[in-house]
Amino acid sequence: MRFDGRVALITGGARGIGRATAERFAAEEAQVAIADIDGDAAAKTAREIGRGAIGLELDVADSGAVEEVVAQVIADCGGIDVLINNAGIVRDASLLKTADEAWDTVIDVNLSGVFLVGRAVAKHMVERKHGAIVNGASIVGVYGNFGQSNYAASKAGVIGLTRVWARELGRKGVRVNCVAPGFIGTDMTAGLPKATLEAMVARTPLGRMGTPAEVAAAYAFLASDEAAFVNGQVLGVDGGLVLGT
């Protein structure tokens, strides 16, 4: 039970990869705080997981709300040992069809949200001289993808933040890494055309899409003491997709 007695804050934790991550940490005895823009879904997920999990409504792009929720988790749970910065959205379109609103919204949630939550939690972790932050990036942030200027830019930015924070916080007792999933079977990909899904699988050397549980396992490893000397790294969970590009 790698997280017995520890508290894990998971953003975007109500469904998909976030929910699988909350389930994984709870199964390993962490007390899980699930923060999601859909507060009702976060509360429902927390009830279903049990084990002392709590669900909170949070817009990660709202600086004031972030500070309030982080303070609430610290007060209610006694601290935060692990942050999984998982919240993210897509608003796909080619460059010439990307509206200002679509650009701003994705950058606000996927990049600024990681910054705001990371900054708020890091203050607490530095005071305690202990903690692990794992950011959710994407393999798209490494090699790009057609129709995802905003998403790819946001995830490349998350990789950059991860490496900066690893340098800044490492000597203060806080490790920072990130996970870069490839094509994962979630609600986000379920609505894609069959031909698109088949093309994704064809580009992946393992010949299938990944599962939320497989990404959750990577989050858990990087947050655990087993990765105590791992800092500033980007762990691809992509079935070898980079090799197939």
URPEUR-V159792 format. One record per backbone hydrogen bond with DSSP energy under -1.0 kcal/mol. NH is the residue of the N-H (numbers start at 1). CO is the residue of the C=O. If there is no record, write none. Layout:
NH_CO + NH_CO
This chain:
3_28 + 4_1 + 6_3 + 8_31 + 9_82 + 10_33 + 11_84 + 12_35 + 13_35 + 19_15 + 20_16 + 21_17 + 22_18 + 23_19 + 24_20 + 25_21 + 26_22 + 27_23 + 28_24 + 29_26 + 30_25 + 31_6 + 33_8 + 34_54 + 35_10 + 36_56 + 39_37 + 42_38 + 43_39 + 44_40 + 45_41 + 46_42 + 47_43 + 48_44 + 49_45 + 50_46 + 53_50 + 54_32 + 56_34 + 58_36 + 62_59 + 66_62 + 67_63 + 68_64 + 69_65 + 70_66 + 71_67 + 72_68 + 73_69 + 74_70 + 75_71 + 76_72 + 77_73 + 78_74 + 81_7 + 82_7 + 83_132 + 84_9 + 85_134 + 86_84 + 93_147 + 97_94 + 98_95 + 103_99 + 104_100 + 105_101 + 106_102 + 107_103 + 108_104 + 109_105 + 110_106 + 111_107 + 112_107 + 113_108 + 115_111 + 116_112 + 117_113 + 118_114 + 119_115 + 120_116 + 121_117 + 122_118 + 123_119 + 125_121 + 126_122 + 127_123 + 128_124 + 129_125 + 130_125 + 132_81 + 133_175 + 134_83 + 135_177 + 136_85 + 137_179 + 139_181 + 141_138 + 142_139 + 143_139 + 144_140 + 148_145 + 152_148 + 153_149 + 154_150 + 155_151 + 156_152 + 157_153 + 158_154 + 159_155 + 160_156 + 161_157 + 162_158 + 163_159 + 164_160 + 165_161 + 166_162 + 167_163 + 168_164 + 169_165 + 170_166 + 172_169 + 173_170 + 174_169 + 175_131 + 177_133 + 178_233 + 179_135 + 180_235 + 182_237 + 185_210 + 186_184 + 190_186 + 192_189 + 197_193 + 198_194 + 199_195 + 200_196 + 201_197 + 202_198 + 203_199 + 204_201 + 206_239 + 207_204 + 210_183 + 215_211 + 216_212 + 217_213 + 218_214 + 219_215 + 220_216 + 221_217 + 222_218 + 223_219 + 227_224 + 228_225 + 230_227 + 232_176 + 235_178 + 237_180 + 241_238 + 244_240
